[in-house]
Amino acid sequence: MKKKLPGHERGVFALTFLPEDFRILTGEPFYQRKFLDETILLTEPAYGAILKSYRDAYSARNAILKSGNLNSMAFEPYEEILSKNGIEITRRRHKAIEELQSNLNNLSANIFDNEFSLKLEYKPVLGEYLADDRIDNLKSAYENSRQRDIAIKRTMLGPHRDDFHALFADEDVRKFSSRGETRLSVVALIIAKYHVLSERWDLNPVILLDDIFSELDQSRRQKVLKALPEKCQLMITAVDRDLSRKWLEDMNDVALFNVVDGKILRDE
């Protein structure tokens, strides 16, 4: 029997799509790393300690770089942590990308009739050091980078600079996708995240979708709704009253509400 997600045994697990979630695929690499790390933390809570240890060592090494201290003894303890935890972070992000991609492929085949194709390409900074016998090479790389890093007063090597690219129909989402394609891609990625979590935990989520379908055609709206988990409470906002009815015409047990003059009124 699956366990409840730690921290949510008696509470509510919410899965959201908000306009700012476009940044997951179109924003700076920080947002891709944040999405990946949040996904991993929800599947492996112990990952938080690895991230914290890495970030603390990263901050400490940066402080030494800014001081101009060239004493190897000052660097070595932090570079040991950066090497060990940096590789572990990279491995877990790589695994998370594979799991997300597997679920995206299933969505494409089973829900979207293969008309939708989203591929994730992970760009790890430490990719060449993933083999078990390369950690000493990574330590040497940190040592060899000290002079360069002192000049710019910042550590340049490590998973804090990772990125992943998303390809919609083999084209980079950042550069070539329309608003509708980007919206569909982000929604699919969030649904894939849910499936990754549900493979491990017993989830009955509340799903909050803010103006999700405004740039999707009727067919894709219905397919997105079909892709959502059956055991969930779904809340959708829309600015177009007639459009909201069209989204939900094939669904049972639906209640519609309108916001009028600051009041929430049920649509009879």
Disulfide bonds with the S-S distance in Angstrom:
none
